[in-house]
Every structure is written in C-alpha cells, then in structure tokens.
Amino acid sequence: MRYFKIATAMTLALTFNAHAEMNFDKSDNLNGVILASGKAEKIRSYSGKISKDFPYSLEMVKNGITNFSEKCNNDYKSKREYTSTEAECKYFNEHLVETFVVKNLKPVEAYKGVEHYLVGRQVYNRGTYTYYELVQIKNGVNDKNQKTMTISLEMLNDSEVKAFTEPKFGKDSAFDKSGSSYTLTEVGPGQTHMDYEYHAETDHWILNKEVSVPQVFASISKSINDLMRTVEAESSSQKRELASHQ
C-alpha cells in the first residue's frame, strides 16, 4: 500500500519519454482522466491525460500551475528542512512536505533562451522521498494565431541536477522517470484551454506488476483531478483579487 500512494505524492511531473516499443495494453477512463499502461521488459509505463477549459486568462492559469511552494501538507510542517516551518500551505497536498524553487542555475547550453528553473521536493509517506524537477516554460502561437504556452516538468537524476546546481539531496523515488506537460491555449478573452499529460516509468517490483495497474490508475486519476482543482482555485482567487482593484 505504501508504494501505491507514492503515485499520488509525486505531484505529477515530466515530459513524455515512453519507449518506442511500449505496448499500452491496459486503459481506463476514471473521472475524466484517460489512463494507459504498458510494459516493456521490466519497465512499466503509466500515463494520464485530461483536457479542461478555464474562464481565466492564460497568465492566471499559468500562475495556478507554477505556485509550487503553496501546495503541501500543514501537518508536516515539522518535517520541513529547506523551507520555513511557519509558512502555511495554501493548497492541500496529502504527502507533499515542501517544495522549493531554485532559479540561480549554472548555464546549460541546451536551455539557453528558454525560461527554466528547478524545483526540489520532499515527500513523506511512511518514509521520506526526495527529488528535483526541471521546469520549462515556452510561449508560442498556434496555426489559428492563438497564444499558447507549454509548461513541462521533468524529474531529474542526480547527475542531471548537478549540471544545474549543487543538490541539497539525492533522488529517492519509486519511479525511474516521471513528468508532465501543460499545454495552454488562449481561446478567447479570459478563456484558456488546457491539455494536461502525465507520464511515469518504474521497474519497482510491485508497481510494475499488472495486478497493480487498477490501483495506480485510481491514484493517478485522483492526483490529476486534485491538481485541476488547485489550478481552478488559484486562478479564481487571482480573478477576484484583480476585480477588487478595478
């Protein structure tokens, strides 16, 4: 049970790196989340997708995604090591102890000209788990001349983190790879469409078994829907605050 809950605690992060030969032979649709899983050799891959329309500007929705440090569990304040134990979590995340943002990074040629930074996370679920993610934000325009923005997160291994900064901890996760991407499209004034995708890969002896798939699917679906609610709540809060100053 401990490891099934880790899927929720991951806070859903990274770009898609599925093996080309992966056969996604399991699928489901739970509470609006399209789920798939497949296995190649010892690696099982999981994915979850959802689309949402928000009555908020693209920038408001972006802020509802990137307010990483505001999503945590107040019951774990005493376990924080890298952020203030006095800070209140604005949005509840059951297993997330803390998240801190690292923007003072070593230059990496591959990311020159792209907005990027790291987030470090500490998770607690009958034990402590830690990892860093690379956040990238790219702006564009689609073929309908609509403004777009892609926000992607990728869980890094220790050597990848060291290319950017001196890490405060090493990667300790039940997943080998994990990540997500948010594609935002400004479909009208104060109207934003989101396509969200999540992917994870693991060779964990429980999580890579076929019998585990339904429970992991349920966990991924819950996590994605919880995430959508926090984006909605923060975007709505910003809209009300903006209206109060007009």
HELIX and SHEET records of a PDB file:
HELIX    1   1 ARG A    2  ALA A    9  1                                   8    
HELIX    2   2 LEU A   58  THR A   66  1                                   9    
HELIX    3   3 PHE A   68  GLU A   70  5                                   3    
HELIX    4   4 ASN A   74  LYS A   79  5                                   6    
HELIX    5   5 GLU A  109  TYR A  111  5                                   3    
HELIX    6   6 ASP A  158  LYS A  162  1                                   5    
HELIX    7   7 GLU A  210  SER A  212  5                                   3    
HELIX    8   8 VAL A  213  SER A  244  1                                  32    
SHEET    1   A 9 PHE A  24  LEU A  30  0                                        
SHEET    2   A 9 VAL A  33  ALA A  40 -1                                        
SHEET    3   A 9 ILE A  43  PHE A  54 -1                                        
SHEET    4   A 9 GLN A 191  THR A 202 -1                                        
SHEET    5   A 9 LYS A 177  GLY A 188 -1                                        
SHEET    6   A 9 LYS A 147  MET A 155 -1                                        
SHEET    7   A 9 THR A 128  VAL A 141 -1                                        
SHEET    8   A 9 GLU A 115  TYR A 124 -1                                        
SHEET    9   A 9 LEU A  96  VAL A 102 -1                                        
SHEET    1   B 2 LYS A  71  CYS A  72  0                                        
SHEET    2   B 2 TYR A  91  PHE A  92  1                                        
END                                                                             
